[in-house]
């Protein structure tokens, strides 16, 4: 038990007080006695002090010791125990997991400790409940977000969500595909420079148009329209016509201000052309009709004159006959035109099994033949005008039925070199007379479809009559249709995308205020393009050239694998064998690819508004710099180098090669030594470096650049 | 009949029919002649303009869609030229949209008739337009 000074003094206090009290009492008693009495008492007591003094002192000491013990006990119970209780309680305030407090000493202390522990337990339960609720809520939100992402991905319309600055927060695969069509950049990654998280929508749609639409939107909101939206049509530089619908993103409260806007984009270039064509035709038709009617009416009016000479009468009759004939011709032309319009109806995607089932049903109903459908590839999806195709099949089935009633046919569907074979098999091909391809289909459904030939041409397909050579016992014949498969049809399939979530980033709603100098911005808040290039050699000044550029993006601390730039470049020179072993790019691969002068504008657009990141980036930059004069394209954005940053975080590491750093930071390396593969590894390394830099107090872009410079010089001194 | 009287009074007024469709020209020509006008015929835009400048007809029945120059172009040219500015123009056309009508009137047509039309009503319109012309407005060269 430790005794501090205060406790010692407190323990001595009762003894001292008792001594003082007794002395004072003795002095007062002494003072009240008359001097002779006092002297007599003194003389009487003096010898006693000698013999019994020790007894008195012992008596006092016993009392003092008892007092000290009492004080000590009381202090333990009423001072030390509550203090310990307070300490324990303070720990509990900070840390729920701390052991419960113990109320030593009095029973009151025990009760107090119990109450404190109960409070603490209650708080712990509350906290756990809260955590559980928060977790549940976040799970719901994440789920809703995923559902939204899935929904958007399935939408047939291009959707882009932007914040008020016009930065893209979300887009769907359709929007990506649309931008690919709009892009004038070469290569398969075209369009990535137009649309991407954090990019500006103004790259796709003129800023003035959007701001005009938003003004209109504000007016509608001010008028209190429940679902305000602005619509406009715009021409893109690539010559496309886009129909744009713009609606605000607002929270549920009625007067909430917009935090962003949703754009629905529709490429109406083709519709518009078709519509213009159509209305042109209608106009021509009405005008021609009016003209003819006017001629007829005028002639009839003339015929009303009673005194007409026979030659005049004949002339006017001739006019009427002429014009009636003309009108008749025109109507026939109109009918043909309508049929043509019918043929322009789009081919729809259809499951092959469904098509065969529908065709079998129609053939059975129309020709009373049994239809076998055993050999049908269930995995096939076709792009067909099912109505016309079934009409053609029924027509052909009817042809085969002549002369062999109840013969039965078979329908077969199989894959063949990226297309589908749709076969109508029957016994005895001899019954089919030539000219079957160009005979009108006829029948209830076929009238509008033309001939078998027209139907297949509408599909961009083929059809022929084939005779089976094997099975001489009963040789069969078949009509074979060559039809397009659903994938790879007119509608370009969106680029294969790894994961959907990278399509949206709602954190960008909070982003903004791009006016600040970038140096002051935190590393996490910046958008990066991480890139790498493969070259013919190491000496750009000596004639070595870039042969591949790969890049990916990081926005709000997330690697966007689906927003990549991957371009082979024709170096217009030989590629040394030594390099081919490393990068695997052979001369045949770059033949026909864009030159660096053609590829750089697209890359420049891709990296706009971002910080450039690379490993040993100075090397790549030297190649780019050398092209500045020839192409007029300058890369002036801030640059960070993972090599330098890694030397800041791991100054004593043996190697700062990308592989070594990746291994140190636990980044799995795949697809190295393609430009895009290296860029992706570099991007992951960069993301792992960010928290390490933060630990060293490097928070902003300015900090990172300063640290890089310092490390660079540090390396130079070695 | 004022018109007949006018005809009796002096040489009958000239009317130009400008249309590229012979089937309407046949009827219009026949009718106008019966009504006592001197009828001129032009088959296309340039010919119509040239005839107007040469013959100074009182009235032109002008088709809007003609090869060479459209009726609208002819109309504008006639109105631009001080020598022919006062020529009465009745546009006779299969272009029936409101915008076409506005363009015809804007280009300087005095009346705009959409095909098909009743010849009786057309004749009445022609007579009204002629009557609206005071003798003072008769072309001095006619």
Interface residues (C-beta under 8 A of the other chain):
Chain A: X283 X286 X287 X288 X289 X290 X291 X293 X294 X295 X296 X297 X298 X299 X301 X302 X305 X312 X315 X316 X319 X322 X323
Chain B: X21 X23 X24 X26 X27 X28 X30 X31 X34 X65 X92 X94 X95 X96 X97 X114 X115 X116 X117 X118 X119 X120
